[in-house]
């Protein structure tokens, strides 16, 4: 942990660069959802295929997150893996734009997931090591949520839909390549290996990297975080996948109006980065999880209830999407506060991997099947139920924050 004026300045620099890094990664990861009405029409996709494409990036993301995190913890190195992830991400950013069929687009999204997967686990370990204890939850929330939601979910849907309407959907996939290279350069030039990272190497010298997984799995908060994460990730990606379709097809909104309503998810996620994560430093992680998971019910139920009224739709989507602020807690803060520091990247990656695979793949895919059979309301109703399920699971968490230690 950094101390003193110089330490506080470096802590700010770290959080700022990693916040922007998360935003750039989110632009590519989420662009496909915002322009899906254009893609579906051009490539003649049904709802099941739409759900599978929405899940593809998560498969690569999950596998790369766990594999790289295990290697990072074993070697005691963080910075090279993060730089490498953004370089690879930049090099392959145009693959989705070149896709001309369902299978080609599915493969392109899978490859991008492999490139982006290591970002969240490595970021959280670096922030955990450099943050003052009283700002740990807030910093981790800003890094995971603020940039991703402000850039990837608030600004991106408006920009990429505008771009798709004027130049075609393929050009929207080219937005993040150059910024990804700039992020890689900034990480390499301005950030350092977190203190204590090298101490992990002697501990990992014997046995294989996977030998730590049973130890991490045995921690109660890890298992509960995985269960909560599965519900919340499924909620999030079903909203991203099917809310644009419901707003345009179900309610008949113009794509430009739709993008503004969807942008409220990003506004809420950005606000939640401060509100939810910051509040967790004061009231505890468990109480923050209980409160804001329950709010997630409002967004999917609200859009089904109010009809084609953009202002009211945007307000309800904003309120319900404050649940996004919990993501940094169950993926980063709670797992890393619950295990040894040397296992931090693996703990976050394990939660992310299983939650993304179970929630991010099964959720949108099941939502697509339900939408084909029962209508576009079905996946939104399922999302509402998952928010309630995540709320109930939050009661089983053991407090990991400062007030829960003693």
C-alpha positions as a Python dict, from the first residue, in 0.01 Angstrom:
ca = {
    (1, 'X'): (0, 0, 0),
    (2, 'X'): (125, 348, -88),
    (3, 'X'): (172, 599, 194),
    (4, 'X'): (238, 974, 212),
    (5, 'X'): (184, 1245, -50),
    (6, 'X'): (374, 1062, -324),
    (7, 'X'): (184, 745, -243),
    (8, 'X'): (-150, 924, -261),
    (9, 'X'): (-51, 1078, -596),
    (10, 'X'): (48, 739, -736),
    (11, 'X'): (-275, 585, -604),
    (12, 'X'): (-471, 850, -796),
    (13, 'X'): (-264, 791, -1113),
    (14, 'X'): (-317, 416, -1089),
    (15, 'X'): (-692, 448, -1045),
    (16, 'X'): (-721, 700, -1329),
    (17, 'X'): (-528, 492, -1584),
    (18, 'X'): (-700, 167, -1491),
    (19, 'X'): (-1039, 339, -1495),
    (20, 'X'): (-975, 451, -1853),
    (21, 'X'): (-847, 104, -1938),
    (22, 'X'): (-1172, -49, -1819),
    (23, 'X'): (-1367, 199, -2029),
    (24, 'X'): (-1178, 113, -2347),
    (25, 'X'): (-1224, -261, -2290),
    (26, 'X'): (-1595, -208, -2225),
    (27, 'X'): (-1644, -22, -2555),
    (28, 'X'): (-1542, -328, -2754),
    (29, 'X'): (-1708, -581, -2525),
    (30, 'X'): (-2047, -407, -2529),
    (31, 'X'): (-2065, -250, -2876),
    (32, 'X'): (-2218, -567, -3018),
    (33, 'X'): (-2522, -530, -2792),
    (34, 'X'): (-2599, -172, -2894),
    (35, 'X'): (-2584, -236, -3268),
    (36, 'X'): (-2743, -581, -3256),
    (37, 'X'): (-3063, -462, -3432),
    (38, 'X'): (-2845, -365, -3732),
    (39, 'X'): (-2637, -684, -3719),
    (40, 'X'): (-2940, -911, -3682),
    (41, 'X'): (-3104, -760, -3988),
    (42, 'X'): (-2789, -775, -4201),
    (43, 'X'): (-2682, -1130, -4103),
    (44, 'X'): (-3041, -1263, -4065),
    (45, 'X'): (-2999, -1377, -3704),
    (46, 'X'): (-3273, -1524, -3488),
    (47, 'X'): (-3304, -1454, -3116),
    (48, 'X'): (-3117, -1772, -3020),
    (49, 'X'): (-2820, -1674, -3236),
    (50, 'X'): (-2832, -1322, -3091),
    (51, 'X'): (-2808, -1470, -2742),
    (52, 'X'): (-2514, -1692, -2842),
    (53, 'X'): (-2321, -1399, -2993),
    (54, 'X'): (-2381, -1204, -2673),
    (55, 'X'): (-2229, -1495, -2482),
    (56, 'X'): (-1927, -1558, -2707),
    (57, 'X'): (-1703, -1284, -2568),
    (58, 'X'): (-1769, -1415, -2216),
    (59, 'X'): (-1639, -1762, -2299),
    (60, 'X'): (-1302, -1628, -2409),
    (61, 'X'): (-1304, -1369, -2133),
    (62, 'X'): (-1364, -1627, -1860),
    (63, 'X'): (-1106, -1878, -1979),
    (64, 'X'): (-836, -1615, -2030),
    (65, 'X'): (-913, -1449, -1694),
    (66, 'X'): (-858, -1769, -1497),
    (67, 'X'): (-560, -1893, -1697),
    (68, 'X'): (-369, -1565, -1688),
    (69, 'X'): (-458, -1499, -1322),
    (70, 'X'): (-318, -1838, -1218),
    (71, 'X'): (2, -1762, -1408),
    (72, 'X'): (22, -1411, -1267),
    (73, 'X'): (-17, -1529, -908),
    (74, 'X'): (240, -1804, -964),
    (75, 'X'): (499, -1567, -1116),
    (76, 'X'): (421, -1275, -885),
    (77, 'X'): (397, -1039, -1183),
    (78, 'X'): (104, -814, -1279),
    (79, 'X'): (209, -531, -1510),
    (80, 'X'): (337, -735, -1811),
    (81, 'X'): (14, -933, -1830),
    (82, 'X'): (-198, -618, -1830),
    (83, 'X'): (14, -450, -2098),
    (84, 'X'): (4, -765, -2309),
    (85, 'X'): (-374, -790, -2282),
    (86, 'X'): (-426, -441, -2427),
    (87, 'X'): (-171, -492, -2706),
    (88, 'X'): (-341, -816, -2817),
    (89, 'X'): (-683, -650, -2779),
    (90, 'X'): (-573, -366, -3010),
    (91, 'X'): (-428, -600, -3272),
    (92, 'X'): (-748, -805, -3303),
    (93, 'X'): (-1005, -526, -3264),
    (94, 'X'): (-1107, -534, -3631),
    (95, 'X'): (-1208, -902, -3643),
    (96, 'X'): (-1574, -837, -3560),
    (97, 'X'): (-1601, -573, -3832),
    (98, 'X'): (-1493, -829, -4093),
    (99, 'X'): (-1750, -1094, -3994),
    (100, 'X'): (-2001, -1187, -4264),
    (101, 'X'): (-2190, -1472, -4098),
    (102, 'X'): (-2312, -1589, -3759),
    (103, 'X'): (-2018, -1829, -3713),
    (104, 'X'): (-1760, -1568, -3815),
    (105, 'X'): (-1900, -1311, -3573),
    (106, 'X'): (-1922, -1570, -3294),
    (107, 'X'): (-1555, -1662, -3348),
    (108, 'X'): (-1449, -1297, -3357),
    (109, 'X'): (-1622, -1222, -3028),
    (110, 'X'): (-1463, -1532, -2873),
    (111, 'X'): (-1115, -1412, -2972),
    (112, 'X'): (-1180, -1065, -2830),
    (113, 'X'): (-1288, -1222, -2504),
    (114, 'X'): (-955, -1405, -2483),
    (115, 'X'): (-774, -1074, -2527),
    (116, 'X'): (-980, -882, -2269),
    (117, 'X'): (-1014, -1156, -2005),
    (118, 'X'): (-706, -1079, -1792),
    (119, 'X'): (-796, -711, -1745),
    (120, 'X'): (-1032, -724, -1445),
    (121, 'X'): (-840, -972, -1221),
    (122, 'X'): (-504, -802, -1273),
    (123, 'X'): (-648, -453, -1226),
    (124, 'X'): (-809, -547, -896),
    (125, 'X'): (-487, -693, -755),
    (126, 'X'): (-294, -379, -843),
    (127, 'X'): (-558, -151, -689),
    (128, 'X'): (-583, -369, -376),
    (129, 'X'): (-209, -346, -318),
    (130, 'X'): (-182, 31, -365),
    (131, 'X'): (-503, 159, -198),
    (132, 'X'): (-541, 293, 151),
    (133, 'X'): (-780, 62, 343),
    (134, 'X'): (-1046, 333, 383),
    (135, 'X'): (-1057, 385, 3),
    (136, 'X'): (-1018, 24, -110),
    (137, 'X'): (-1380, -44, -199),
    (138, 'X'): (-1421, 297, -363),
    (139, 'X'): (-1106, 263, -574),
    (140, 'X'): (-1197, -85, -691),
    (141, 'X'): (-1545, 37, -779),
    (142, 'X'): (-1407, 327, -982),
    (143, 'X'): (-1163, 103, -1170),
    (144, 'X'): (-1412, -168, -1258),
    (145, 'X'): (-1732, 31, -1296),
    (146, 'X'): (-1685, 404, -1348),
    (147, 'X'): (-1481, 402, -1669),
    (148, 'X'): (-1656, 97, -1808),
    (149, 'X'): (-2000, 243, -1746),
    (150, 'X'): (-1923, 606, -1830),
    (151, 'X'): (-1745, 522, -2155),
    (152, 'X'): (-1872, 175, -2242),
    (153, 'X'): (-2236, 197, -2138),
    (154, 'X'): (-2320, 570, -2127),
    (155, 'X'): (-2125, 725, -2416),
    (156, 'X'): (-2073, 419, -2636),
    (157, 'X'): (-2437, 331, -2714),
    (158, 'X'): (-2510, 684, -2834),
    (159, 'X'): (-2188, 705, -3037),
    (160, 'X'): (-2192, 357, -3192),
    (161, 'X'): (-2562, 368, -3285),
    (162, 'X'): (-2505, 709, -3446),
    (163, 'X'): (-2205, 567, -3632),
    (164, 'X'): (-2394, 252, -3738),
    (165, 'X'): (-2682, 460, -3877),
    (166, 'X'): (-2447, 669, -4091),
    (167, 'X'): (-2158, 443, -4193),
    (168, 'X'): (-2279, 89, -4118),
    (169, 'X'): (-2245, -133, -3812),
    (170, 'X'): (-1900, -267, -3905),
    (171, 'X'): (-1726, 66, -3849),
    (172, 'X'): (-1850, 73, -3488),
    (173, 'X'): (-1621, -220, -3402),
    (174, 'X'): (-1310, -20, -3497),
    (175, 'X'): (-1344, 244, -3225),
    (176, 'X'): (-1135, 83, -2951),
    (177, 'X'): (-818, -31, -3132),
    (178, 'X'): (-599, 281, -3110),
    (179, 'X'): (-716, 375, -2757),
    (180, 'X'): (-619, 22, -2645),
    (181, 'X'): (-262, 79, -2766),
    (182, 'X'): (-249, 413, -2583),
    (183, 'X'): (-366, 242, -2263),
    (184, 'X'): (-96, -24, -2299),
    (185, 'X'): (166, 252, -2335),
    (186, 'X'): (33, 441, -2030),
    (187, 'X'): (39, 128, -1813),
    (188, 'X'): (394, 47, -1921),
    (189, 'X'): (525, 401, -1868),
    (190, 'X'): (344, 521, -1555),
    (191, 'X'): (249, 216, -1347),
    (192, 'X'): (471, -16, -1145),
    (193, 'X'): (459, -368, -1018),
    (194, 'X'): (251, -358, -697),
    (195, 'X'): (452, -393, -376),
    (196, 'X'): (479, -748, -253),
    (197, 'X'): (394, -903, -590),
    (198, 'X'): (731, -1067, -621),
    (199, 'X'): (686, -1243, -286),
    (200, 'X'): (435, -1478, -452),
    (201, 'X'): (710, -1646, -656),
    (202, 'X'): (874, -1860, -385),
    (203, 'X'): (535, -1976, -265),
    (204, 'X'): (439, -2092, -614),
    (205, 'X'): (769, -2265, -683),
    (206, 'X'): (631, -2609, -595),
    (207, 'X'): (324, -2779, -733),
    (208, 'X'): (119, -2660, -1028),
    (209, 'X'): (-78, -2340, -1059),
    (210, 'X'): (-410, -2520, -1021),
    (211, 'X'): (-318, -2652, -675),
    (212, 'X'): (-445, -2330, -516),
    (213, 'X'): (-795, -2359, -661),
    (214, 'X'): (-931, -2602, -396),
    (215, 'X'): (-796, -2376, -120),
    (216, 'X'): (-964, -2071, -269),
    (217, 'X'): (-1287, -2261, -340),
    (218, 'X'): (-1306, -2366, 27),
    (219, 'X'): (-1357, -2002, 132),
    (220, 'X'): (-1729, -1945, 193),
    (221, 'X'): (-1733, -1593, 50),
    (222, 'X'): (-1582, -1717, -275),
    (223, 'X'): (-1863, -1967, -330),
    (224, 'X'): (-2132, -1716, -235),
    (225, 'X'): (-1975, -1451, -458),
    (226, 'X'): (-1981, -1696, -748),
    (227, 'X'): (-2351, -1767, -693),
    (228, 'X'): (-2434, -1396, -664),
    (229, 'X'): (-2217, -1320, -964),
    (230, 'X'): (-2396, -1579, -1176),
    (231, 'X'): (-2730, -1410, -1105),
    (232, 'X'): (-2601, -1056, -1152),
    (233, 'X'): (-2402, -1126, -1469),
    (234, 'X'): (-2700, -1307, -1623),
    (235, 'X'): (-2919, -1008, -1530),
    (236, 'X'): (-2672, -763, -1686),
    (237, 'X'): (-2618, -941, -2016),
    (238, 'X'): (-2985, -1024, -2063),
    (239, 'X'): (-3060, -656, -2017),
    (240, 'X'): (-2788, -557, -2266),
    (241, 'X'): (-2897, -821, -2517),
    (242, 'X'): (-3275, -794, -2505),
    (243, 'X'): (-3356, -446, -2375),
    (244, 'X'): (-3254, -280, -2706),
    (245, 'X'): (-3472, -530, -2892),
    (246, 'X'): (-3768, -477, -2658),
    (247, 'X'): (-3742, -99, -2686),
    (248, 'X'): (-3726, -103, -3068),
    (249, 'X'): (-3946, -402, -3157),
    (250, 'X'): (-4173, -426, -2853),
    (251, 'X'): (-4228, -55, -2788),
    (252, 'X'): (-4149, 81, -3133),
    (253, 'X'): (-3892, 337, -3022),
    (254, 'X'): (-3654, 494, -3273),
    (255, 'X'): (-3296, 350, -3249),
    (256, 'X'): (-3165, 690, -3142),
    (257, 'X'): (-3418, 710, -2856),
    (258, 'X'): (-3342, 348, -2767),
    (259, 'X'): (-2970, 425, -2738),
    (260, 'X'): (-3043, 712, -2499),
    (261, 'X'): (-3253, 488, -2274),
    (262, 'X'): (-2983, 219, -2278),
    (263, 'X'): (-2725, 484, -2192),
    (264, 'X'): (-2898, 523, -1855),
    (265, 'X'): (-2751, 186, -1760),
    (266, 'X'): (-2410, 343, -1808),
    (267, 'X'): (-2504, 654, -1612),
    (268, 'X'): (-2623, 437, -1324),
    (269, 'X'): (-2314, 217, -1341),
    (270, 'X'): (-2089, 523, -1328),
    (271, 'X'): (-2283, 666, -1033),
    (272, 'X'): (-2280, 327, -863),
    (273, 'X'): (-1902, 313, -886),
    (274, 'X'): (-1896, 589, -624),
    (275, 'X'): (-2227, 532, -446),
    (276, 'X'): (-2225, 154, -402),
    (277, 'X'): (-1853, 87, -368),
    (278, 'X'): (-1793, 399, -160),
    (279, 'X'): (-2086, 322, 67),
    (280, 'X'): (-1953, -30, 119),
    (281, 'X'): (-1643, 122, 285),
    (282, 'X'): (-1880, 272, 545),
    (283, 'X'): (-2167, 26, 592),
    (284, 'X'): (-1986, -293, 498),
    (285, 'X'): (-1976, -506, 185),
    (286, 'X'): (-2266, -732, 280),
    (287, 'X'): (-2513, -452, 353),
    (288, 'X'): (-2426, -276, 27),
    (289, 'X'): (-2480, -601, -165),
    (290, 'X'): (-2821, -659, -5),
    (291, 'X'): (-2944, -309, -75),
    (292, 'X'): (-2833, -266, -433),
    (293, 'X'): (-2899, -617, -560),
    (294, 'X'): (-3263, -568, -461),
    (295, 'X'): (-3281, -249, -670),
    (296, 'X'): (-3195, -448, -984),
    (297, 'X'): (-3554, -578, -996),
    (298, 'X'): (-3681, -232, -1090),
    (299, 'X'): (-3521, -198, -1436),
    (300, 'X'): (-3658, -506, -1621),
    (301, 'X'): (-4000, -487, -1457),
    (302, 'X'): (-4021, -111, -1514),
    (303, 'X'): (-3961, -126, -1890),
    (304, 'X'): (-4233, -389, -1925),
    (305, 'X'): (-4478, -186, -1721),
    (306, 'X'): (-4461, 178, -1836),
    (307, 'X'): (-4490, 153, -2215),
    (308, 'X'): (-4322, 379, -2477),
    (309, 'X'): (-4243, 677, -2254),
    (310, 'X'): (-3869, 751, -2297),
    (311, 'X'): (-3823, 978, -1993),
    (312, 'X'): (-3990, 734, -1756),
    (313, 'X'): (-3814, 439, -1915),
    (314, 'X'): (-3478, 611, -1873),
    (315, 'X'): (-3549, 692, -1507),
    (316, 'X'): (-3645, 334, -1424),
    (317, 'X'): (-3348, 190, -1612),
    (318, 'X'): (-3118, 429, -1424),
    (319, 'X'): (-3259, 341, -1083),
    (320, 'X'): (-3257, -34, -1139),
    (321, 'X'): (-2911, -30, -1295),
    (322, 'X'): (-2749, 101, -977),
    (323, 'X'): (-2715, -272, -913),
    (324, 'X'): (-2416, -261, -1150),
    (325, 'X'): (-2225, -95, -867),
    (326, 'X'): (-2215, -431, -685),
    (327, 'X'): (-2003, -595, -956),
    (328, 'X'): (-1672, -467, -819),
    (329, 'X'): (-1772, -595, -475),
    (330, 'X'): (-1853, -957, -561),
    (331, 'X'): (-1581, -986, -828),
    (332, 'X'): (-1301, -790, -666),
    (333, 'X'): (-1330, -648, -318),
    (334, 'X'): (-1502, -934, -133),
    (335, 'X'): (-1301, -1220, -289),
    (336, 'X'): (-967, -1045, -241),
    (337, 'X'): (-1045, -947, 118),
    (338, 'X'): (-1140, -1308, 187),
    (339, 'X'): (-819, -1483, 67),
    (340, 'X'): (-444, -1447, 102),
    (341, 'X'): (-304, -1155, -99),
    (342, 'X'): (-91, -1388, -311),
    (343, 'X'): (-410, -1558, -436),
    (344, 'X'): (-585, -1230, -519),
    (345, 'X'): (-586, -1247, -900),
    (346, 'X'): (-696, -1612, -897),
    (347, 'X'): (-977, -1544, -648),
    (348, 'X'): (-1120, -1265, -863),
    (349, 'X'): (-1069, -1467, -1182),
    (350, 'X'): (-1241, -1773, -1035),
    (351, 'X'): (-1549, -1569, -945),
    (352, 'X'): (-1542, -1392, -1281),
    (353, 'X'): (-1486, -1714, -1477),
    (354, 'X'): (-1771, -1916, -1331),
    (355, 'X'): (-2010, -1621, -1306),
    (356, 'X'): (-1941, -1518, -1666),
    (357, 'X'): (-1969, -1873, -1801),
    (358, 'X'): (-2281, -1964, -1605),
    (359, 'X'): (-2453, -1626, -1600),
    (360, 'X'): (-2319, -1470, -1916),
    (361, 'X'): (-2363, -1774, -2140),
    (362, 'X'): (-2663, -1953, -1996),
    (363, 'X'): (-2845, -1625, -1927),
    (364, 'X'): (-2848, -1468, -2276),
    (365, 'X'): (-2874, -1807, -2448),
    (366, 'X'): (-3171, -1912, -2236),
    (367, 'X'): (-3315, -1564, -2282),
    (368, 'X'): (-3293, -1607, -2659),
    (369, 'X'): (-3475, -1938, -2651),
    (370, 'X'): (-3745, -1795, -2424),
    (371, 'X'): (-3780, -1489, -2648),
    (372, 'X'): (-3829, -1708, -2958),
    (373, 'X'): (-4095, -1915, -2783),
    (374, 'X'): (-4268, -1671, -2548),
    (375, 'X'): (-4180, -1323, -2674),
    (376, 'X'): (-3928, -1054, -2583),
    (377, 'X'): (-4089, -999, -2243),
    (378, 'X'): (-3968, -1341, -2120),
    (379, 'X'): (-3594, -1266, -2082),
    (380, 'X'): (-3672, -941, -1902),
    (381, 'X'): (-3896, -1121, -1655),
    (382, 'X'): (-3619, -1374, -1599),
    (383, 'X'): (-3375, -1087, -1535),
    (384, 'X'): (-3606, -950, -1265),
    (385, 'X'): (-3615, -1289, -1094),
    (386, 'X'): (-3235, -1315, -1103),
    (387, 'X'): (-3199, -977, -929),
    (388, 'X'): (-3415, -1106, -644),
    (389, 'X'): (-3214, -1428, -630),
    (390, 'X'): (-2889, -1231, -599),
    (391, 'X'): (-3044, -1031, -315),
    (392, 'X'): (-3131, -1344, -117),
    (393, 'X'): (-2784, -1490, -168),
    (394, 'X'): (-2627, -1169, -35),
    (395, 'X'): (-2762, -1249, 311),
    (396, 'X'): (-2525, -1549, 322),
    (397, 'X'): (-2208, -1342, 279),
    (398, 'X'): (-1965, -1298, 566),
    (399, 'X'): (-1855, -939, 610),
    (400, 'X'): (-1506, -892, 464),
    (401, 'X'): (-1467, -515, 496),
    (402, 'X'): (-1293, -318, 766),
    (403, 'X'): (-1587, -325, 1006),
    (404, 'X'): (-1622, -699, 967),
    (405, 'X'): (-1269, -772, 1093),
    (406, 'X'): (-1175, -823, 1446),
}
